């Protein structure tokens, strides 16, 4: 999927990709067009991610909103839930050209490996 909307000045837009999933961990392969970094805000179950539930690629802005700064094509570690369960994740892009290529899900069997 490629986001074709308008630039939102690095603030979350009302445009969203919403997906329900059942897993412990969530990863997303993302890319940007023409090498321009793009911020994508992330919520799970309607809330911003916090220190205990965020993947290593999640950052928190001064307003407490969780996001990923997509700078290159790679797999980003989005969510690290404490246990296996059903959730809804929402991605809010801020710049045209953000590409989401795929999602990968982790379960309780695959937790002891480096994420960077």
Secondary structure, 3 states (H helix, E strand, C coil): CECCCCCCCCCCCCCCEEEEEEEEEEEEEEECHHHCCEEEEEEECCEECCCCCECCCCEECCCCCEEEEECCCEEEEEEEEEEEEEEEEEEEECCCCCEEEEEEEECCCCCCCCCC
